[in-house]
Each structure stands twice: as structure tokens, then as C-alpha cells.
Amino acid sequence: MSITIPDSVTNIDKYAFCNCVCLTNVTLGSGVTTIGYKAFYDCGNLSNIYYKGTAESWNLISFGNYNDNIINATRYYYSEVEPPLNAEGTAYDGNYWHYVDGKIVIWVKEN
């Protein structure tokens, strides 16, 4: 199960998705500044976060206790254009995603 939290949402209240064991993917709007206590507690199948902000803005989000599932999920940052490569030029410098025909597509470096 996937959910999308729009850019207009700034706060995800405590217990919002607590015990939602079917939740696997979250698209998180760039407006989120606070994720409350146990908002994603016991979401053990949560594996991917598609964040519409930057790594810098992610680090500014205030996380309440017991949100390890969202903090430790694989995080992808939104990029409309092809993202920068690492110093070796062999891969992207992080995980990125974008929309293609309204669907989430992960940027993958072509050889």
C-alpha cells in the first residue's frame, strides 16, 4: 500500500499511520516539517520514501520518537532533471526519483 502526503501538509500528527503494517511506500511532500510521536510506528513493511524535498530539507524535519520505520526506509529525493553524478562519474550522487506520465520512476544511470 502506498500513500501520498501533499506539499500543503506541514505536520503529520502522532499515531497517524501507527500499526499500518500494509504500508510499503510513502510519497512525502516537501512542506512537511514535523512528524509526530509514533506517526509511523510499527510500519515494518515501509521500505521506500519518495521525498519531494532535498536532503538538506529532510535533515530539518523534526521527528517524534518511535519513527524508525520512516527514518530507516530507503529515501529518494525528487529531481525533475537528471541528478549529479558521484566523483567517479559512475553513479548518481544519492537516490533520486521523478514522475513519468504521472508515475514514480527512479533515476538509474545508463551505461
C-alpha positions in Angstrom: 0.0 0.0 0.0 1.2 3.5 -0.9 0.2 6.9 0.4 0.9 10.4 -0.8 1.1 13.3 1.6 0.7 16.6 -0.4 3.1 19.5 -0.2 0.4 21.5 1.7 0.7 19.3 4.8 3.2 20.6 7.3 2.6 18.3 10.3 1.9 14.6 10.5 0.2 14.0 13.8 1.2 11.4 16.4 -0.1 7.9 15.6 -1.2 9.0 12.1 -0.1 5.7 10.4 0.8 3.8 13.6 0.4 0.0 13.1 -0.2 0.3 9.3 1.7 -2.9 8.5 0.5 -2.9 4.9 2.2 0.5 4.2 5.2 0.0 1.9 5.8 3.3 0.2 5.3 7.0 1.2 5.5 10.0 -1.1 6.1 12.8 1.2 5.5 16.4 0.3 8.2 19.0 0.7 6.1 21.0 3.1 6.3 18.5 6.0 8.3 20.0 8.9 7.2 17.7 11.8 6.4 14.0 12.1 4.8 13.3 15.4 5.3 10.7 18.1 4.8 7.2 16.7 3.4 8.5 13.4 4.9 5.6 11.6 5.4 3.2 14.5 5.0 -0.5 13.7 5.0 0.1 9.9 7.5 -2.7 9.5 7.0 -3.1 5.7 7.7 0.5 4.9 10.6 0.3 2.5 10.6 3.5 0.3 10.2 7.2 0.9 9.8 9.4 -2.1 10.6 12.8 -0.7 9.7 15.9 -2.7 12.4 18.0 -1.0 16.2 17.9 -0.8 18.5 16.1 1.6 19.1 19.3 3.4 15.4 19.9 4.0 14.9 16.3 5.1 17.5 16.9 7.8 15.4 19.8 9.1 12.3 17.7 9.7 11.5 17.2 13.4 10.8 13.6 14.1 9.0 12.4 17.2 10.2 9.3 19.0 9.5 5.8 17.6 9.6 6.7 13.9 12.5 4.5 13.0 10.5 2.9 10.1 10.3 6.1 8.1 13.8 7.3 9.1 15.4 4.0 8.1 13.5 3.4 4.9 15.3 3.9 1.6 14.9 7.5 0.8 14.7 9.0 -2.7 14.8 12.8 -3.4 12.8 14.4 -6.1 14.7 15.7 -9.2 13.0 16.9 -12.4 16.3 16.9 -14.2 19.0 14.2 -14.3 20.8 14.3 -10.9 24.5 14.9 -10.4 26.9 12.0 -10.7 29.4 10.9 -8.0 33.1 12.0 -8.1 33.9 8.9 -10.3 31.1 9.6 -12.7 29.8 6.1 -12.3 26.5 6.6 -10.4 24.3 9.3 -9.1 25.3 11.1 -6.0 22.4 9.8 -4.0 18.9 8.3 -4.7 16.6 10.3 -6.9 13.2 9.9 -8.4 10.9 11.8 -10.8 7.5 11.5 -12.5 7.0 10.0 -15.9 3.4 10.1 -17.1 2.2 10.6 -13.5 4.1 7.6 -12.2 7.1 7.5 -9.9 10.3 6.5 -11.7 13.7 6.1 -10.0 16.6 7.7 -11.8 19.0 5.0 -13.0 22.4 5.7 -14.6 22.6 4.3 -18.1 25.9 2.8 -19.3 
